[in-house]
Protein backbone atom coordinates (compact mmCIF):
# COMPACT_ATOMS: atom_id res chain seq x y z
CA UNK A 1 0.00 0.00 0.00
CA UNK A 2 1.23 3.50 -0.79
CA UNK A 3 2.12 6.07 1.86
CA UNK A 4 -0.47 8.53 0.61
CA UNK A 5 -3.95 7.49 1.57
CA UNK A 6 -6.38 9.00 -0.92
CA UNK A 7 -9.11 6.60 0.16
CA UNK A 8 -10.02 8.30 3.44
CA UNK A 9 -10.59 11.76 2.02
CA UNK A 10 -14.39 11.89 2.23
CA UNK A 11 -14.41 12.25 6.02
CA UNK A 12 -10.71 12.45 6.91
CA UNK A 13 -7.61 12.47 4.73
CA UNK A 14 -5.53 10.62 7.32
CA UNK A 15 -6.25 6.98 7.99
CA UNK A 16 -8.68 6.11 10.76
CA UNK A 17 -6.61 4.44 13.46
CA UNK A 18 -8.07 1.57 15.50
CA UNK A 19 -9.04 2.52 19.02
CA UNK A 20 -8.12 0.41 22.03
CA UNK A 21 -9.42 -3.12 21.57
CA UNK A 22 -10.28 -2.74 17.85
CA UNK A 23 -8.20 -3.86 14.87
CA UNK A 24 -7.46 -2.54 11.39
CA UNK A 25 -10.18 -3.81 9.05
CA UNK A 26 -7.88 -4.59 6.11
CA UNK A 27 -4.57 -6.25 6.84
CA UNK A 28 -1.92 -8.13 4.96
CA UNK A 29 -0.32 -11.18 6.50
CA UNK A 30 3.34 -10.93 5.67
CA UNK A 31 3.71 -10.40 1.94
CA UNK A 32 0.86 -12.75 1.22
CA UNK A 33 -2.88 -12.40 1.05
CA UNK A 34 -5.09 -9.62 2.38
CA UNK A 35 -7.68 -10.22 5.08
CA UNK A 36 -10.79 -8.40 6.26
CA UNK A 37 -11.26 -8.46 10.01
CA UNK A 38 -13.33 -6.90 12.78
CA UNK A 39 -13.24 -7.44 16.54
CA UNK A 40 -16.74 -8.25 17.79
CA UNK A 41 -16.43 -10.77 20.66
CA UNK A 42 -20.15 -10.64 21.54
CA UNK A 43 -21.37 -11.23 17.98
CA UNK A 44 -22.72 -14.62 16.94
CA UNK A 45 -22.27 -14.19 13.17
CA UNK A 46 -20.18 -11.76 11.10
CA UNK A 47 -19.88 -11.66 7.33
CA UNK A 48 -18.88 -9.39 4.47
CA UNK A 49 -20.95 -9.04 1.30
CA UNK A 50 -18.68 -8.67 -1.74
CA UNK A 51 -20.08 -8.44 -5.26
CA UNK A 52 -23.52 -9.34 -3.85
CA UNK A 53 -22.25 -12.60 -2.33
CA UNK A 54 -22.20 -13.02 1.45
CA UNK A 55 -18.95 -14.45 2.83
CA UNK A 56 -19.13 -15.65 6.47
CA UNK A 57 -16.13 -14.84 8.67
CA UNK A 58 -14.34 -17.22 11.01
CA UNK A 59 -14.16 -16.23 14.68
CA UNK A 60 -10.80 -16.51 16.42
CA UNK A 61 -10.33 -17.10 20.13
CA UNK A 62 -9.50 -13.41 20.68
CA UNK A 63 -12.91 -12.33 19.38
CA UNK A 64 -11.66 -11.23 15.95
CA UNK A 65 -13.72 -12.31 12.97
CA UNK A 66 -11.76 -12.62 9.73
CA UNK A 67 -12.01 -13.68 6.12
CA UNK A 68 -9.46 -13.74 3.31
CA UNK A 69 -10.02 -10.98 0.78
CA UNK A 70 -9.39 -12.42 -2.67
CA UNK A 71 -10.51 -9.50 -4.85
CA UNK A 72 -7.49 -8.17 -6.68
CA UNK A 73 -8.89 -5.07 -8.36
CA UNK A 74 -8.49 -1.50 -7.16
CA UNK A 75 -11.77 -0.43 -5.54
CA UNK A 76 -14.56 -2.73 -4.34
CA UNK A 77 -17.70 -1.92 -2.38
CA UNK A 78 -18.24 -4.17 0.66
CA UNK A 79 -20.96 -4.53 3.29
CA UNK A 80 -20.31 -5.60 6.87
CA UNK A 81 -23.12 -7.73 8.36
CA UNK A 82 -23.13 -8.31 12.14
CA UNK A 83 -25.84 -10.61 13.50
CA UNK A 84 -28.03 -9.92 10.49
CA UNK A 85 -27.68 -6.13 10.63
CA UNK A 86 -25.81 -4.18 7.96
CA UNK A 87 -23.45 -1.72 9.64
CA UNK A 88 -20.86 0.80 8.52
CA UNK A 89 -17.44 0.36 10.02
CA UNK A 90 -15.22 3.42 10.48
CA UNK A 91 -12.24 1.14 9.97
CA UNK A 92 -12.84 1.05 6.19
CA UNK A 93 -13.19 4.10 3.92
CA UNK A 94 -16.74 5.26 3.25
CA UNK A 95 -18.27 6.39 -0.02
CA UNK A 96 -21.84 6.59 -1.33
CA UNK A 97 -23.48 3.92 -3.46
CA UNK A 98 -26.74 2.01 -3.81
CA UNK A 99 -28.46 5.12 -2.38
CA UNK A 100 -26.68 4.97 0.97
CA UNK A 101 -23.26 5.33 2.63
CA UNK A 102 -21.12 2.32 1.79
CA UNK A 103 -17.80 0.87 2.93
CA UNK A 104 -15.22 -0.05 0.36
CA UNK A 105 -11.80 -1.65 0.04
CA UNK A 106 -9.12 -0.11 -2.15
CA UNK A 107 -5.99 -2.01 -3.15
CA UNK A 108 -3.18 -0.70 -5.31
CA UNK A 109 -2.96 -2.35 -8.72
CA UNK A 110 -0.32 -2.29 -11.43
CA UNK A 111 -2.36 0.17 -13.50
CA UNK A 112 -3.46 2.55 -10.73
CA UNK A 113 -0.74 5.18 -11.02
CA UNK A 114 -2.85 7.59 -13.06
CA UNK A 115 -5.26 8.36 -10.19
CA UNK A 116 -2.75 8.53 -7.34
CA UNK A 117 -1.79 11.76 -5.64
CA UNK A 118 1.57 12.92 -7.00
CA UNK A 119 4.03 15.76 -6.62
CA UNK A 120 2.20 18.04 -9.04
CA UNK A 121 0.16 21.22 -8.74
CA UNK A 122 -3.25 20.34 -7.35
CA UNK A 123 -6.60 21.89 -8.10
CA UNK A 124 -9.38 22.52 -5.60
CA UNK A 125 -12.56 20.61 -4.81
CA UNK A 126 -15.38 22.59 -3.24
CA UNK A 127 -19.02 22.00 -2.38
CA UNK A 128 -21.41 24.63 -3.67
CA UNK A 129 -25.08 25.33 -2.89
CA UNK A 130 -27.72 26.73 -5.21
CA UNK A 131 -31.48 27.14 -5.10
CA UNK A 132 -33.25 25.09 -7.76
CA UNK A 133 -36.33 26.53 -9.39
CA UNK A 134 -37.00 23.01 -10.72
CA UNK A 135 -37.24 21.29 -7.33
CA UNK A 136 -38.09 24.38 -5.26
CA UNK A 137 -35.35 23.40 -2.81
CA UNK A 138 -31.71 24.12 -2.06
CA UNK A 139 -29.43 21.73 -3.91
CA UNK A 140 -25.69 21.05 -3.91
CA UNK A 141 -22.98 20.29 -6.41
CA UNK A 142 -19.27 19.53 -6.17
CA UNK A 143 -16.92 21.63 -8.31
CA UNK A 144 -13.32 20.92 -9.27
CA UNK A 145 -11.20 23.84 -10.44
CA UNK A 146 -7.72 23.21 -11.85
CA UNK A 147 -4.64 24.74 -10.27
CA UNK A 148 -4.42 27.33 -13.05
CA UNK A 149 -7.85 28.69 -12.10
CA UNK A 150 -6.42 30.39 -9.00
CA UNK A 151 -3.39 31.74 -10.86
CA UNK A 152 -4.80 32.91 -14.17
CA UNK A 153 -7.51 35.19 -12.82
CA UNK A 154 -8.31 36.83 -16.16
CA UNK A 155 -8.94 33.54 -17.92
CA UNK A 156 -12.21 31.72 -18.58
CA UNK A 157 -12.07 27.93 -18.34
CA UNK A 158 -14.07 25.28 -20.18
CA UNK A 159 -16.46 23.17 -18.10
CA UNK A 160 -17.26 19.47 -18.03
CA UNK A 161 -20.64 18.61 -16.48
CA UNK A 162 -19.96 15.14 -15.12
CA UNK A 163 -22.68 12.79 -13.85
CA UNK A 164 -22.64 9.71 -11.61
CA UNK A 165 -24.72 6.52 -11.82
CA UNK A 166 -27.95 5.25 -10.29
CA UNK A 167 -27.86 5.13 -6.48
CA UNK A 168 -24.88 7.50 -6.26
CA UNK A 169 -24.67 11.25 -5.81
CA UNK A 170 -22.50 14.29 -6.43
CA UNK A 171 -19.58 13.06 -4.27
CA UNK A 172 -18.99 9.86 -6.24
CA UNK A 173 -16.55 11.19 -8.80
CA UNK A 174 -14.22 12.58 -6.13
CA UNK A 175 -14.76 10.10 -3.29
CA UNK A 176 -14.58 6.95 -5.44
CA UNK A 177 -13.53 8.15 -8.87
CA UNK A 178 -10.59 10.32 -7.77
CA UNK A 179 -11.30 12.53 -10.77
CA UNK A 180 -9.51 15.50 -9.21
CA UNK A 181 -6.24 13.57 -8.94
CA UNK A 182 -6.68 12.10 -12.42
CA UNK A 183 -7.03 15.59 -13.89
CA UNK A 184 -4.23 17.06 -11.78
CA UNK A 185 -1.90 14.42 -13.20
CA UNK A 186 -3.07 14.73 -16.81
CA UNK A 187 -2.79 18.52 -16.73
CA UNK A 188 0.69 18.34 -15.21
CA UNK A 189 1.74 15.99 -18.01
CA UNK A 190 0.22 18.30 -20.67
CA UNK A 191 -2.12 15.50 -21.69
CA UNK A 192 -5.26 17.48 -20.88
CA UNK A 193 -6.08 21.17 -20.91
CA UNK A 194 -7.18 22.70 -17.60
CA UNK A 195 -10.95 22.68 -17.22
CA UNK A 196 -13.59 22.94 -14.51
CA UNK A 197 -15.67 19.91 -13.55
CA UNK A 198 -19.18 20.27 -12.14
CA UNK A 199 -20.68 17.22 -10.45
CA UNK A 200 -24.35 17.46 -9.49
CA UNK A 201 -26.82 14.96 -8.06
CA UNK A 202 -28.59 13.28 -10.95
CA UNK A 203 -30.91 11.43 -8.56
CA UNK A 204 -33.17 14.48 -8.48
CA UNK A 205 -35.86 14.17 -5.81
CA UNK A 206 -39.45 15.33 -5.75
CA UNK A 207 -42.54 14.70 -3.61
CA UNK A 208 -45.29 12.68 -5.24
CA UNK A 209 -48.44 11.59 -3.39
CA UNK A 210 -46.79 12.60 -0.13
CA UNK A 211 -43.75 10.41 -0.78
CA UNK A 212 -40.26 11.53 -1.74
CA UNK A 213 -39.07 9.79 -4.90
CA UNK A 214 -36.33 10.15 -7.52
CA UNK A 215 -37.07 11.38 -11.03
CA UNK A 216 -33.82 11.23 -12.97
CA UNK A 217 -35.45 13.00 -15.95
CA UNK A 218 -35.62 16.20 -13.88
CA UNK A 219 -31.87 16.67 -14.27
CA UNK A 220 -32.44 18.00 -17.79
CA UNK A 221 -34.32 21.11 -16.66
CA UNK A 222 -32.24 21.47 -13.52
CA UNK A 223 -28.97 21.37 -15.45
CA UNK A 224 -30.09 23.85 -18.13
CA UNK A 225 -32.15 26.19 -15.93
CA UNK A 226 -30.36 26.05 -12.57
CA UNK A 227 -26.89 24.48 -12.60
CA UNK A 228 -25.32 25.92 -15.74
CA UNK A 229 -26.54 29.49 -15.00
CA UNK A 230 -25.31 29.15 -11.39
CA UNK A 231 -21.87 27.92 -12.47
CA UNK A 232 -21.48 30.55 -15.15
CA UNK A 233 -22.46 33.33 -12.75
CA UNK A 234 -20.12 32.26 -9.93
CA UNK A 235 -17.10 30.84 -11.76
CA UNK A 236 -14.99 32.08 -14.64
CA UNK A 237 -16.63 29.44 -16.78
CA UNK A 238 -16.89 29.51 -20.54
CA UNK A 239 -20.42 30.34 -21.66
CA UNK A 240 -20.34 29.00 -25.21
CA UNK A 241 -20.99 25.57 -26.70
CA UNK A 242 -17.29 25.05 -27.45
CA UNK A 243 -16.49 25.66 -23.79
CA UNK A 244 -18.91 23.02 -22.45
CA UNK A 245 -18.92 19.22 -22.44
CA UNK A 246 -21.02 16.61 -20.68
CA UNK A 247 -20.31 13.04 -19.63
CA UNK A 248 -21.67 10.46 -17.24
CA UNK A 249 -21.53 6.85 -16.15
CA UNK A 250 -24.36 4.31 -16.28
CA UNK A 251 -27.57 6.28 -15.51
CA UNK A 252 -25.50 9.43 -15.98
CA UNK A 253 -24.53 8.22 -19.44
CA UNK A 254 -28.19 8.03 -20.42
CA UNK A 255 -28.76 11.50 -18.99
CA UNK A 256 -25.80 12.67 -21.06
CA UNK A 257 -27.24 11.11 -24.21
CA UNK A 258 -30.74 12.47 -23.68
CA UNK A 259 -29.68 15.98 -22.66
CA UNK A 260 -26.78 16.25 -25.09
CA UNK A 261 -28.68 14.93 -28.11
CA UNK A 262 -31.74 17.05 -27.28
CA UNK A 263 -29.73 20.23 -26.73
CA UNK A 264 -26.68 20.09 -29.02
CA UNK A 265 -26.40 23.87 -28.83
CA UNK A 266 -25.04 23.49 -25.28
CA UNK A 267 -22.19 20.97 -25.60
CA UNK A 268 -19.30 20.32 -27.97
CA UNK A 269 -18.35 16.90 -26.55
CA UNK A 270 -20.21 13.98 -24.97
CA UNK A 271 -18.88 11.02 -22.98
CA UNK A 272 -20.92 7.84 -22.44
CA UNK A 273 -19.28 5.62 -19.81
CA UNK A 274 -20.53 2.06 -19.26
CA UNK A 275 -23.83 3.11 -20.53
CA UNK A 276 -26.51 3.90 -22.89
CA UNK A 277 -27.66 5.90 -25.86
CA UNK A 278 -31.05 4.23 -26.04
CA UNK A 279 -33.32 4.77 -23.04
CA UNK A 280 -33.46 1.48 -21.12
CA UNK A 281 -34.28 3.06 -17.73
CA UNK A 282 -37.55 4.95 -18.27
CA UNK A 283 -40.40 2.64 -17.31
CA UNK A 284 -38.06 0.05 -15.77
CA UNK A 285 -37.73 -0.92 -12.10
CA UNK A 286 -35.05 1.77 -11.74
CA UNK A 287 -37.55 4.47 -12.69
CA UNK A 288 -39.15 5.52 -9.40
CA UNK A 289 -41.36 8.03 -11.22
CA UNK A 290 -43.18 5.08 -12.83
CA UNK A 291 -43.32 6.69 -16.23
CA UNK A 292 -44.08 4.78 -19.42
CA UNK A 293 -41.35 3.37 -21.62
CA UNK A 294 -39.10 6.01 -23.11
CA UNK A 295 -39.92 7.24 -26.60
CA UNK A 296 -36.24 7.77 -27.51
CA UNK A 297 -37.08 10.96 -29.37
CA UNK A 298 -33.59 12.21 -28.51
CA UNK A 299 -32.20 9.69 -31.04
CA UNK A 300 -33.59 11.66 -33.98
CA UNK A 301 -30.34 13.62 -34.17
CA UNK A 302 -28.61 10.43 -35.31
CA UNK A 303 -30.53 10.48 -38.59
CA UNK A 304 -28.15 13.11 -39.96
CA UNK A 305 -24.59 11.92 -39.48
CA UNK A 306 -23.05 15.05 -41.03
CA UNK A 307 -24.97 17.32 -38.69
CA UNK A 308 -24.14 15.09 -35.71
CA UNK A 309 -20.42 15.27 -36.50
CA UNK A 310 -20.69 19.03 -36.86
CA UNK A 311 -22.42 19.41 -33.49
CA UNK A 312 -20.10 17.18 -31.44
CA UNK A 313 -16.38 17.44 -31.96
CA UNK A 314 -15.93 14.47 -29.60
CA UNK A 315 -18.38 11.62 -29.04
CA UNK A 316 -16.83 9.00 -26.77
CA UNK A 317 -18.25 5.65 -25.63
CA UNK A 318 -16.59 3.04 -23.42
CA UNK A 319 -17.45 0.02 -21.26
CA UNK A 320 -15.87 -2.94 -19.45
CA UNK A 321 -15.63 -6.27 -21.27
CA UNK A 322 -17.45 -8.03 -18.40
CA UNK A 323 -20.06 -5.35 -17.79
CA UNK A 324 -23.53 -6.89 -17.25
CA UNK A 325 -24.97 -4.17 -19.52
CA UNK A 326 -22.61 -4.98 -22.40
CA UNK A 327 -25.46 -6.31 -24.56
CA UNK A 328 -27.15 -2.88 -24.46
CA UNK A 329 -23.86 -1.23 -25.39
CA UNK A 330 -23.52 -3.60 -28.37
CA UNK A 331 -27.10 -2.89 -29.40
CA UNK A 332 -26.23 0.81 -29.48
CA UNK A 333 -23.12 -0.18 -31.47
CA UNK A 334 -25.33 -1.68 -34.15
CA UNK A 335 -27.57 1.38 -34.28
CA UNK A 336 -24.61 3.76 -34.58
CA UNK A 337 -23.09 1.62 -37.29
CA UNK A 338 -26.34 1.65 -39.26
CA UNK A 339 -26.55 5.43 -38.84
CA UNK A 340 -22.85 5.75 -39.80
CA UNK A 341 -22.11 7.83 -36.72
CA UNK A 342 -18.39 8.39 -36.28
CA UNK A 343 -17.23 8.21 -32.66
CA UNK A 344 -14.48 6.95 -30.35
CA UNK A 345 -15.23 3.55 -28.80
CA UNK A 346 -13.21 1.74 -26.14
CA UNK A 347 -13.53 -1.56 -24.31
CA UNK A 348 -11.63 -1.94 -21.04
CA UNK A 349 -10.94 -4.95 -18.88
CA UNK A 350 -13.48 -4.83 -16.07
CA UNK A 351 -17.08 -4.76 -14.97
CA UNK A 352 -19.59 -2.04 -14.07
CA UNK A 353 -17.57 -0.20 -11.44
CA UNK A 354 -15.18 2.62 -10.63
CA UNK A 355 -12.15 0.74 -11.87
CA UNK A 356 -13.53 1.12 -15.40
CA UNK A 357 -15.02 4.60 -14.95
CA UNK A 358 -11.67 5.99 -13.79
CA UNK A 359 -10.16 4.83 -17.09
CA UNK A 360 -13.09 6.33 -18.99
CA UNK A 361 -12.57 9.82 -17.60
CA UNK A 362 -8.81 9.55 -18.03
CA UNK A 363 -9.17 8.90 -21.76
CA UNK A 364 -12.10 11.26 -22.35
CA UNK A 365 -10.36 14.16 -20.60
CA UNK A 366 -7.49 13.97 -23.06
CA UNK A 367 -9.84 14.48 -26.01
CA UNK A 368 -11.94 17.49 -25.05
CA UNK A 369 -11.42 21.25 -25.33
CA UNK A 370 -8.35 20.80 -27.53
C-alpha positions in Angstrom: 0.0 0.0 0.0 1.2 3.5 -0.8 2.1 6.1 1.9 -0.5 8.5 0.6 -4.0 7.5 1.6 -6.4 9.0 -0.9 -9.1 6.6 0.2 -10.0 8.3 3.4 -10.6 11.8 2.0 -14.4 11.9 2.2 -14.4 12.2 6.0 -10.7 12.5 6.9 -7.6 12.5 4.7 -5.5 10.6 7.3 -6.2 7.0 8.0 -8.7 6.1 10.8 -6.6 4.4 13.5 -8.1 1.6 15.5 -9.0 2.5 19.0 -8.1 0.4 22.0 -9.4 -3.1 21.6 -10.3 -2.7 17.9 -8.2 -3.9 14.9 -7.5 -2.5 11.4 -10.2 -3.8 9.0 -7.9 -4.6 6.1 -4.6 -6.2 6.8 -1.9 -8.1 5.0 -0.3 -11.2 6.5 3.3 -10.9 5.7 3.7 -10.4 1.9 0.9 -12.7 1.2 -2.9 -12.4 1.1 -5.1 -9.6 2.4 -7.7 -10.2 5.1 -10.8 -8.4 6.3 -11.3 -8.5 10.0 -13.3 -6.9 12.8 -13.2 -7.4 16.5 -16.7 -8.3 17.8 -16.4 -10.8 20.7 -20.1 -10.6 21.5 -21.4 -11.2 18.0 -22.7 -14.6 16.9 -22.3 -14.2 13.2 -20.2 -11.8 11.1 -19.9 -11.7 7.3 -18.9 -9.4 4.5 -20.9 -9.0 1.3 -18.7 -8.7 -1.7 -20.1 -8.4 -5.3 -23.5 -9.3 -3.9 -22.3 -12.6 -2.3 -22.2 -13.0 1.5 -19.0 -14.4 2.8 -19.1 -15.6 6.5 -16.1 -14.8 8.7 -14.3 -17.2 11.0 -14.2 -16.2 14.7 -10.8 -16.5 16.4 -10.3 -17.1 20.1 -9.5 -13.4 20.7 -12.9 -12.3 19.4 -11.7 -11.2 15.9 -13.7 -12.3 13.0 -11.8 -12.6 9.7 -12.0 -13.7 6.1 -9.5 -13.7 3.3 -10.0 -11.0 0.8 -9.4 -12.4 -2.7 -10.5 -9.5 -4.8 -7.5 -8.2 -6.7 -8.9 -5.1 -8.4 -8.5 -1.5 -7.2 -11.8 -0.4 -5.5 -14.6 -2.7 -4.3 -17.7 -1.9 -2.4 -18.2 -4.2 0.7 -21.0 -4.5 3.3 -20.3 -5.6 6.9 -23.1 -7.7 8.4 -23.1 -8.3 12.1 -25.8 -10.6 13.5 -28.0 -9.9 10.5 -27.7 -6.1 10.6 -25.8 -4.2 8.0 -23.5 -1.7 9.6 -20.9 0.8 8.5 -17.4 0.4 10.0 -15.2 3.4 10.5 -12.2 1.1 10.0 -12.8 1.0 6.2 -13.2 4.1 3.9 -16.7 5.3 3.2 -18.3 6.4 0.0 -21.8 6.6 -1.3 -23.5 3.9 -3.5 -26.7 2.0 -3.8 -28.5 5.1 -2.4 -26.7 5.0 1.0 -23.3 5.3 2.6 -21.1 2.3 1.8 -17.8 0.9 2.9 -15.2 -0.1 0.4 -11.8 -1.7 0.0 -9.1 -0.1 -2.2 -6.0 -2.0 -3.2 -3.2 -0.7 -5.3 -3.0 -2.4 -8.7 -0.3 -2.3 -11.4 -2.4 0.2 -13.5 -3.5 2.5 -10.7 -0.7 5.2 -11.0 -2.8 7.6 -13.1 -5.3 8.4 -10.2 -2.8 8.5 -7.3 -1.8 11.8 -5.6 1.6 12.9 -7.0 4.0 15.8 -6.6 2.2 18.0 -9.0 0.2 21.2 -8.7 -3.2 20.3 -7.3 -6.6 21.9 -8.1 -9.4 22.5 -5.6 -12.6 20.6 -4.8 -15.4 22.6 -3.2 -19.0 22.0 -2.4 -21.4 24.6 -3.7 -25.1 25.3 -2.9 -27.7 26.7 -5.2 -31.5 27.1 -5.1 -33.3 25.1 -7.8 -36.3 26.5 -9.4 -37.0 23.0 -10.7 -37.2 21.3 -7.3 -38.1 24.4 -5.3 -35.3 23.4 -2.8 -31.7 24.1 -2.1 -29.4 21.7 -3.9 -25.7 21.0 -3.9 -23.0 20.3 -6.4 -19.3 19.5 -6.2 -16.9 21.6 -8.3 -13.3 20.9 -9.3 -11.2 23.8 -10.4 -7.7 23.2 -11.9 -4.6 24.7 -10.3 -4.4 27.3 -13.1 -7.8 28.7 -12.1 -6.4 30.4 -9.0 -3.4 31.7 -10.9 -4.8 32.9 -14.2 -7.5 35.2 -12.8 -8.3 36.8 -16.2 -8.9 33.5 -17.9 -12.2 31.7 -18.6 -12.1 27.9 -18.3 -14.1 25.3 -20.2 -16.5 23.2 -18.1 -17.3 19.5 -18.0 -20.6 18.6 -16.5 -20.0 15.1 -15.1 -22.7 12.8 -13.8 -22.6 9.7 -11.6 -24.7 6.5 -11.8 -28.0 5.2 -10.3 -27.9 5.1 -6.5 -24.9 7.5 -6.3 -24.7 11.3 -5.8 -22.5 14.3 -6.4 -19.6 13.1 -4.3 -19.0 9.9 -6.2 -16.6 11.2 -8.8 -14.2 12.6 -6.1 -14.8 10.1 -3.3 -14.6 7.0 -5.4 -13.5 8.1 -8.9 -10.6 10.3 -7.8 -11.3 12.5 -10.8 -9.5 15.5 -9.2 -6.2 13.6 -8.9 -6.7 12.1 -12.4 -7.0 15.6 -13.9 -4.2 17.1 -11.8 -1.9 14.4 -13.2 -3.1 14.7 -16.8 -2.8 18.5 -16.7 0.7 18.3 -15.2 1.7 16.0 -18.0 0.2 18.3 -20.7 -2.1 15.5 -21.7 -5.3 17.5 -20.9 -6.1 21.2 -20.9 -7.2 22.7 -17.6 -10.9 22.7 -17.2 -13.6 22.9 -14.5 -15.7 19.9 -13.5 -19.2 20.3 -12.1 -20.7 17.2 -10.5 -24.4 17.5 -9.5 -26.8 15.0 -8.1 -28.6 13.3 -11.0 -30.9 11.4 -8.6 -33.2 14.5 -8.5 -35.9 14.2 -5.8 -39.5 15.3 -5.7 -42.5 14.7 -3.6 -45.3 12.7 -5.2 -48.4 11.6 -3.4 -46.8 12.6 -0.1 -43.8 10.4 -0.8 -40.3 11.5 -1.7 -39.1 9.8 -4.9 -36.3 10.2 -7.5 -37.1 11.4 -11.0 -33.8 11.2 -13.0 -35.4 13.0 -15.9 -35.6 16.2 -13.9 -31.9 16.7 -14.3 -32.4 18.0 -17.8 -34.3 21.1 -16.7 -32.2 21.5 -13.5 -29.0 21.4 -15.4 -30.1 23.8 -18.1 -32.2 26.2 -15.9 -30.4 26.1 -12.6 -26.9 24.5 -12.6 -25.3 25.9 -15.7 -26.5 29.5 -15.0 -25.3 29.1 -11.4 -21.9 27.9 -12.5 -21.5 30.6 -15.2 -22.5 33.3 -12.7 -20.1 32.3 -9.9 -17.1 30.8 -11.8 -15.0 32.1 -14.6 -16.6 29.4 -16.8 -16.9 29.5 -20.5 -20.4 30.3 -21.7 -20.3 29.0 -25.2 -21.0 25.6 -26.7 -17.3 25.1 -27.5 -16.5 25.7 -23.8 -18.9 23.0 -22.5 -18.9 19.2 -22.4 -21.0 16.6 -20.7 -20.3 13.0 -19.6 -21.7 10.5 -17.2 -21.5 6.8 -16.2 -24.4 4.3 -16.3 -27.6 6.3 -15.5 -25.5 9.4 -16.0 -24.5 8.2 -19.4 -28.2 8.0 -20.4 -28.8 11.5 -19.0 -25.8 12.7 -21.1 -27.2 11.1 -24.2 -30.7 12.5 -23.7 -29.7 16.0 -22.7 -26.8 16.2 -25.1 -28.7 14.9 -28.1 -31.7 17.0 -27.3 -29.7 20.2 -26.7 -26.7 20.1 -29.0 -26.4 23.9 -28.8 -25.0 23.5 -25.3 -22.2 21.0 -25.6 -19.3 20.3 -28.0 -18.4 16.9 -26.5 -20.2 14.0 -25.0 -18.9 11.0 -23.0 -20.9 7.8 -22.4 -19.3 5.6 -19.8 -20.5 2.1 -19.3 -23.8 3.1 -20.5 -26.5 3.9 -22.9 -27.7 5.9 -25.9 -31.1 4.2 -26.0 -33.3 4.8 -23.0 -33.5 1.5 -21.1 -34.3 3.1 -17.7 -37.5 5.0 -18.3 -40.4 2.6 -17.3 -38.1 0.0 -15.8 -37.7 -0.9 -12.1 -35.1 1.8 -11.7 -37.5 4.5 -12.7 -39.1 5.5 -9.4 -41.4 8.0 -11.2 -43.2 5.1 -12.8 -43.3 6.7 -16.2 -44.1 4.8 -19.4 -41.3 3.4 -21.6 -39.1 6.0 -23.1 -39.9 7.2 -26.6 -36.2 7.8 -27.5 -37.1 11.0 -29.4 -33.6 12.2 -28.5 -32.2 9.7 -31.0 -33.6 11.7 -34.0 -30.3 13.6 -34.2 -28.6 10.4 -35.3 -30.5 10.5 -38.6 -28.2 13.1 -40.0 -24.6 11.9 -39.5 -23.0 15.0 -41.0 -25.0 17.3 -38.7 -24.1 15.1 -35.7 -20.4 15.3 -36.5 -20.7 19.0 -36.9 -22.4 19.4 -33.5 -20.1 17.2 -31.4 -16.4 17.4 -32.0 -15.9 14.5 -29.6 -18.4 11.6 -29.0 -16.8 9.0 -26.8 -18.3 5.6 -25.6 -16.6 3.0 -23.4 -17.5 0.0 -21.3 -15.9 -2.9 -19.5 -15.6 -6.3 -21.3 -17.4 -8.0 -18.4 -20.1 -5.3 -17.8 -23.5 -6.9 -17.2 -25.0 -4.2 -19.5 -22.6 -5.0 -22.4 -25.5 -6.3 -24.6 -27.2 -2.9 -24.5 -23.9 -1.2 -25.4 -23.5 -3.6 -28.4 -27.1 -2.9 -29.4 -26.2 0.8 -29.5 -23.1 -0.2 -31.5 -25.3 -1.7 -34.1 -27.6 1.4 -34.3 -24.6 3.8 -34.6 -23.1 1.6 -37.3 -26.3 1.7 -39.3 -26.5 5.4 -38.8 -22.8 5.7 -39.8 -22.1 7.8 -36.7 -18.4 8.4 -36.3 -17.2 8.2 -32.7 -14.5 7.0 -30.4 -15.2 3.5 -28.8 -13.2 1.7 -26.1 -13.5 -1.6 -24.3 -11.6 -1.9 -21.0 -10.9 -5.0 -18.9 -13.5 -4.8 -16.1 -17.1 -4.8 -15.0 -19.6 -2.0 -14.1 -17.6 -0.2 -11.4 -15.2 2.6 -10.6 -12.1 0.7 -11.9 -13.5 1.1 -15.4 -15.0 4.6 -14.9 -11.7 6.0 -13.8 -10.2 4.8 -17.1 -13.1 6.3 -19.0 -12.6 9.8 -17.6 -8.8 9.5 -18.0 -9.2 8.9 -21.8 -12.1 11.3 -22.4 -10.4 14.2 -20.6 -7.5 14.0 -23.1 -9.8 14.5 -26.0 -11.9 17.5 -25.0 -11.4 21.3 -25.3 -8.4 20.8 -27.5 
